[in-house]
Amino acid sequence: MKTFFQSFSLGGGALLIAVVSALLACLLARVRSAAVRWTGAVVLPLILSYCLYWAPVWLGANGDQYFSWVFFGVGVAGLAGVIASVVVILVLGRRQNKPKPAAPTPPSTATRL
């Protein structure tokens, strides 16, 4: 398992976080509270990138090099995830807020004189 997490490059980890964040944002878009939606869109990708970055250390890898690159490693993947989730929230939010067309009114049955 440790080698699986260590196999991710910077771009590969950012892509994984972006895809997972976009999928989670699809679920977040259904939440009615805008504060919860937007907080989740920003915080969840950062948590995911933090966990992906530190997973090899938690599984027993030497953490000396990880401490030096933490802001870069977590930041790039986190930013990719935040961008992906914000885009999904915006797109799905526009679709849900789009006004539905009014139902057609039946023709008048009154006769003209």
C-alpha positions as CSV (number, residue, x, y, z in Angstrom):
1,M,0.0,0.0,0.0
2,K,2.9,2.3,0.8
3,T,4.4,1.9,-2.7
4,F,1.0,2.7,-4.2
5,F,0.9,6.1,-2.6
6,Q,4.6,6.7,-3.3
7,S,4.1,6.0,-7.0
8,F,2.1,9.2,-7.5
9,S,4.0,12.0,-9.2
10,L,3.1,15.6,-8.5
11,G,0.9,15.8,-11.6
12,G,-0.6,12.3,-11.0
13,G,-1.6,13.2,-7.4
14,A,-3.1,16.5,-8.5
15,L,-5.1,14.7,-11.2
16,L,-6.4,12.1,-8.7
17,I,-7.3,14.8,-6.2
18,A,-9.1,16.9,-8.9
19,V,-11.2,13.9,-10.1
20,V,-12.1,12.8,-6.6
21,S,-12.9,16.4,-5.6
22,A,-15.1,16.9,-8.7
23,L,-17.0,13.7,-7.8
24,L,-17.5,14.9,-4.2
25,A,-18.6,18.3,-5.5
26,C,-21.4,16.6,-7.4
27,L,-22.7,15.4,-4.1
28,L,-22.1,18.8,-2.4
29,A,-24.1,20.5,-5.2
30,R,-27.2,18.9,-3.8
31,V,-26.8,20.5,-0.4
32,R,-29.2,23.4,0.1
33,S,-26.9,25.5,2.4
34,A,-24.6,27.6,0.3
35,A,-22.2,28.0,3.2
36,V,-21.8,24.2,3.6
37,R,-21.5,23.8,-0.2
38,W,-18.7,26.3,-0.6
39,T,-16.9,25.4,2.6
40,G,-16.9,21.7,1.4
41,A,-15.7,22.7,-2.0
42,V,-12.6,24.4,-0.5
43,V,-11.9,22.3,2.5
44,L,-12.5,18.7,1.2
45,P,-9.8,18.9,-1.6
46,L,-7.3,20.3,0.9
47,I,-8.0,17.4,3.3
48,L,-7.7,14.9,0.5
49,S,-4.4,16.3,-0.7
50,Y,-3.0,16.4,2.8
51,C,-4.0,12.7,3.3
52,L,-2.6,11.7,-0.1
53,Y,0.7,13.5,0.6
54,W,1.2,12.0,4.1
55,A,-0.2,8.5,3.5
56,P,3.3,7.0,2.8
57,V,4.7,8.4,6.0
58,W,1.7,7.1,8.0
59,L,2.3,3.7,6.4
60,G,6.0,3.7,7.5
61,A,8.0,5.6,5.0
62,N,10.8,7.9,6.2
63,G,9.2,11.3,6.6
64,D,12.4,13.5,6.5
65,Q,12.0,14.5,2.8
66,Y,8.2,14.9,3.2
67,F,8.5,17.7,5.7
68,S,10.6,19.8,3.3
69,W,8.1,19.6,0.4
70,V,4.8,19.7,2.4
71,F,3.5,23.0,1.2
72,F,4.4,22.3,-2.4
73,G,3.0,18.8,-2.4
74,V,-0.2,19.6,-0.6
75,G,-0.6,22.9,-2.3
76,V,-0.5,21.8,-5.9
77,A,-2.9,18.9,-5.5
78,G,-5.1,20.9,-3.2
79,L,-5.3,23.8,-5.6
80,A,-6.2,21.4,-8.5
81,G,-8.9,19.9,-6.3
82,V,-10.3,23.2,-5.2
83,I,-10.5,24.5,-8.8
84,A,-12.2,21.3,-10.0
85,S,-14.7,21.3,-7.2
86,V,-15.5,25.0,-7.5
87,V,-16.1,24.6,-11.3
88,V,-18.5,21.7,-10.7
89,I,-20.4,23.6,-7.9
90,L,-20.7,26.6,-10.2
91,V,-21.9,24.5,-13.2
92,L,-24.4,22.4,-11.3
93,G,-25.6,25.4,-9.3
94,R,-26.5,27.2,-12.5
95,R,-28.4,24.2,-13.8
96,Q,-30.4,23.9,-10.6
97,N,-31.1,27.6,-10.3
98,K,-32.2,27.9,-14.0
99,P,-35.8,29.1,-14.0
100,K,-38.2,26.5,-15.4
101,P,-40.5,27.6,-18.2
102,A,-44.1,28.4,-17.1
103,A,-46.7,25.9,-18.0
104,P,-48.7,26.8,-21.0
105,T,-52.1,28.3,-20.2
106,P,-55.1,26.6,-21.7
107,P,-57.0,28.5,-24.4
108,S,-59.8,30.6,-23.2
109,T,-63.3,29.1,-23.4
110,A,-65.0,32.4,-23.3
111,T,-66.7,33.4,-26.5
112,R,-66.4,36.7,-28.0
113,L,-69.5,38.8,-28.7
